[in-house]
Each structure stands twice: as C-alpha cells, then as structure tokens.
Amino acid sequence: QVQLVESGGGLVQPGGSLRLSCAASGFTFRLFPMNWFRQVPGKQRELVASITSGGSSNYADSVKGRFTISRDNAKNTVYLQMNSLKPEDTAIYYCNVRRIGVLHWGQGTQVTVSS
C-alpha cells in the first residue's frame, strides 16, 4: 500500500527557510517522479515542484530560484528546501506520486510564513 508522510512544516518569518520531507513506502520509489503541491483554503491545489526518477526538476514560476526539490532514493524520501519564504507561500504542502494511473497523496504539512 502506497504511503506518503510529509513533515517539516511550521511557522517561519518572511525571508526564512524550511525543509519539507516526504517519506514514501509501498512502491519502488526510485522509479517514479515525485511532486510537491500546495493548497490554500478556497483555492485549487497548485503544483510547486517536480522531480523525475533521474533527478531532473521543474518548478512553478512563483518559487523558481527560492525552492529546491531533491530526492534520496536510499531513504525513499523527497525533499523541498524552501528559502526566502514569503507570506504568499503560506499553505498546506502535499507530496504526490502517480502510480499505475492512481494519484496518491500524503496528509500534508502546514507552512505558515508570518511575522
């Protein structure tokens, strides 16, 4: 059974940094692209960053140059390093994998950027 568990969220001041982690199990992690999404209440879930099985990454324009996605296949974990955080980055952050046509989500981790 696929399981994704996010951690690392919290309250941070504008300009600060956080590193989110997503621990994966139940599938052959190294073979699958992984994604980070975020959602603000009342808005659609937004794709923030993606990483392929080979380690290539893509980012939403709103986070380019500030966020970095990475993966550790030995630990079955994908990370999102978030620097220069802004109040508009406040959201619940989810990791995601599509496996055999099915989207799997974690429970999410809250990130709040506020002074």
Secondary structure by P-SEA (a helix, b strand, c coil): cbbbbbcbbbbbcccbbbbbbbbbccccccccccbbbbbcccccccccccccccccccccccccccbbbbbcccccbbbbbbcccccccccbbbbbbbcccbbbbccbbbbbbcc
